[in-house]
């Protein structure tokens, strides 16, 4: 029987292959919580936007990423060649966004038969080969309820304002038991009401308020505070960039941006960046004390799914993790 497994990325794909699981394996490879994800687009049109964004952020040739996304999308479009398609995804935000994108895609494709979900409660790349082989028995057929929960989440995530997602995150989504908590974590990446900081940025500043720290250990310290770790190293490095290379820097200690790190941990530039020692600036301390609004004063320009956050469209998170509309 022809079998296709779609999973979050290369590390999980390699681990599944190492377990001797016989299937064509397609890594999805997209950090959807970073950069623009506007709604209402076909897969290929969205991939064009994603490839252009990632190429700019990673200082990679755009054509390379465009070709990578085109090959990935073609493999997904050819799902009809496989009697069985399995979606293997983890419990964290990174995976749950990929999962709802794919479930919405397959719903639009009309794939109602031979589609299965393997919802892992731990990181696939860290599981033993025996555990991965056992996980096959956890595959469950995708039902209309899965499609409904996924479409609601995808449409809310890709909306032009964050209100639908904030509302949805407060609901129970029983068909996808890991989704609501992932969406609630995503809401915390909106700028806070008084400081203009996302929760990730606040954790960075609070850690540096204790002592100067190198980038690499700081990443580990911040991620250890997550109930479900989801952020990639390069996405975290990009957050550091935004705090250092701002009109009023909140953090000091970098000479160059993280675009130098595209070669990965084996490259000298990556290692140099990871060893850079960071410290809090006076503006950083003022922000933690609520005396400086990072998002407004440093002119935020960041995407939250389909919402473009700017000083003129500055959606915020309130103390109860609700949403505050931009001032008129």
N, C-alpha and C positions, 0 to 999 in steps of 0.2 A: 504494500500500500504506500502511495506517495504521501509524504508527510513534510509539512513546513512548520518550523518553530520560529516565532518572532520574539526577540527578547531585547533587553534594554541597551546592550552595547557589547563591545568586543570581549571584555573580561568574562561576562556571563556566558557568551557564546563559546569561548574557548573552554570554559569549565564544563559546559554541557557536552561538548565534543569529547573531552577527556573522560567523561563518564561512560562513553561508548553508546550514547543514545543516538540511534540511527534516524537521521532526518536532515533535510536541508535547513540550515540555521541562518536567519537574517537578523543581524544587529540593527536596531532602529537609530541609534546614534544622534540624538538631538537633545539639547539642554533647554527644554521649552520654558522653564521659568526665567530664562535670560533672553532679553531682546524681544522684538515685535512678533506677535502671533495674532494678527487680525483675523476676524471671523469672515464667514461667507465665501471662502476660497476653495477651489479644488486642491487636492493634495499637491500637485505639481506647481501650482501658482504659489502656494504657501512655501514650498521647498525653495523656490527661487528667492523669496524674501529671507528665509532662514539662512541659506547658503551665503548670500551677500552680507548679512549681519555677521555671521561667524567668521567669514573671510576677513572682514575688517577688524574684528576683535582679536583674532589669532594671528593676524599678519600672514595669512596663507594665500596662495594664488586663488582667486575666485573660481577659476575654471576647474581646479581640482575638487573643490567642494561641490560645485554644480554637478560635476560628473558623478561624485559619490552619491549625492541625493537622487540624481536621475536613475542610477542603477538600483538604489534602494526602492524607489517608487515603482520602477518597472517590475521588480520582483514581487512587490505587494499586489500590483495590478494583475499579475499572472497567477494569483491564488487559485484560480479555477483549474490549474494543472495538478493541484494537490487534492487528494480525497479528504485529507485531514489537515487543518491549520490550527496550531496551538499558540496561544499568547502566554508566554512565561514572564511574569512581572512581579516585582517586589512590593513592599508595603509603603515605601517612602514617596515623597513628593515627586522626585525625578521620574520614577516609574509610573506613578498613577496618572500623571499628565500624558505620558506616552500611551498608556493603556486606553484612556478615554478618547484620545485622538484616533487610535486604531479601531476601537469598537465603533466609533462614529463612521469611520471610513468603511468598515465592513457592512454596517447597516445601510449606508448609501449604495454599496455594491450589491445589496440584496443577498448577501451570503448568510443563509439561514441554516444550512446543513453542514456538518463536518467542521464546525468552529468550536474550539474549546478554550477554556481559561484555566491556567495554572497560577493561582495566587500564592506566592511564596511569602512566608512571614519572616524570612531572614534573607540576607544578601546572597544571591545565587553564586557569586564568585567566591564566597567564603565557605560554601557547603561542601561536604565530602562527596566523593563520587557515589558512594552508597546512598547518601541522602538524596542526591539528585535523581538517581534511578528510582528510589521510592516515591519521589515527588510526582512521577508520571501517573501514579495511581490517583493523585489528587485532582487530575484534570476533570473539569465539569463542563457540560455543554453550555454554550452561551445561549441565553434566553432573551425574549423581548424585554424583560425587566433589566437585564444587563445593558441592552441597547438604550433603553429609556434613561437610566441613571447616567450613562456615559454621555449621551447627547445633551442632557441638561447641564452637565458639568462642562463639556467642551464649549457649548454656546455661551455659558456664563464666563468662562475663562477668556474667551476670545472677544467678548463684548467691548464696546468702546468706552464703557464706564465700569468701575469695579462693583457697583451696587448688586447686580445679579449674583456675582460670585460670593460676596459677603453674606447675602441672604441664604444662598444654597448651602454654604458651609455650616450653617446652624441647623440644618435638617438631617434626618436619618436617611441614608442611602443604602438600604439593606442588601441589595444585589451585589454591591461592591463595598465590602465592609471596611476596607482601608482608605476609601476615598475621602470621606468627610473629614477625618483627622488630617489628611494631607492638604485639603483645601483650607482648613483652619490655619495650618502652618503657613500656607501661602499668603493668607490675609495679613499675617504679621510682617510681611515684607513691604506693606504700604508704609509711607512715612508717618511717624507718630505725630500726634496733635501739636505738641509744643516744641519738640526737639527736631522734627523732620527726619528722624532716623528710622530705618528699618530695624527689626529685631536683630538681624545679623550685624548691622553696623553698630548697634548699641552694645552687643556682646564684645565686639572688637574693641570699642573704646573702653569699656569697663575692664577688660583684661589688661589693656595697656595702662590704665590708671593705677593698677597694682604694681606694674614694673615694665620697663622696656622689654620687648620680646622679639625674637626673630620671626620672620614670616612663616616658615615651616612649622615650628612648634605652636605658633599662634593659631594656625589652621587646625591643628590637632586639638588644641584646648577649646576652641569655639565649637567645633563639631562634636566634641565629647558631651556638650551640653544639650544636644538634640536627642529627643526621644527616638527619632528615626532619621539617621544621617542621610542627607540627600545632596549636599552641595559638592561639586567637583572642585579639585584644586584650582583649576584655571578660573572658574566662576568666582571662587573666593578671592583669588588674586585680583580679579577685576574690581571687586568691592574695595579692596585696599587702594587700588588706583584712584577710585572716586573720592576717597578720603584724603589722599595725599596731594593729588594734582587738581585741587579745587582752588577757586579764587581766595578763599580763606581756609587753608589746610587744617584739618582736624588731627592729622597724623603726619609725622615726619620720619624720614629714613630711607626713601627711595631716590635713586638717580634716574631710573628709567621705568617705563610702564611694563606691565606683565605681558605685553605683546612679544617681549623677548623670550617668553617661556614656551612658545609654541612647539619647540622641539621635544618637550617632555622632560621627565626627571633625569634622563641620561645625558642631557645637554648641559654644557658648562654654564650657559646663560640662565637656565632654569635654576641650577644649584646656587648660582650667585644671588639670584632674586630671593630664593627661599632662605638664604642666610642673612639677608638684609635685616638689620635691627631697627625696629619701629618704636617710636615713642609718641606720647600724647602731646599735642600743642595746647597753648592757652585757649584757642578756639575750641579744641576738643573738650577741654574741661568745662568751658562755658556751656557747650551743648549738653553735656551730661547733667548740668545743673539747670537746664531749661532756660538759659540766658542767651542762647544763640540758636536760630532756626536754620539748620543745615540745608534742608530742601529748598527753602525760599532764598536765603542769602547766597547760597552756592549754586543757585539756578539749576535745580534738578532737571535732568533730561534722560529719562529712563522709562522703559516699557514694563508694564505689568500685564502680561498676556496681550489683550487687544487694546489696552488703555495706555495712552502715551502721557506720562506724567511730566508736566512742565510747570514753571511758575504761574502760568496763566490757566493751567488745568491741574491744580494741585489737590488731588484727592488725598485724604488723610484717614488714618486709623485712630479712633478715639480710645479712651481708657477701657472700654468694654469690648474692644475689638469690633466695633461697628465701623461705619464709614461716614466721613464728613465730606460733603460736596464742596467744590471750590467756591470761594467767595465771589459773589456777583460783581 
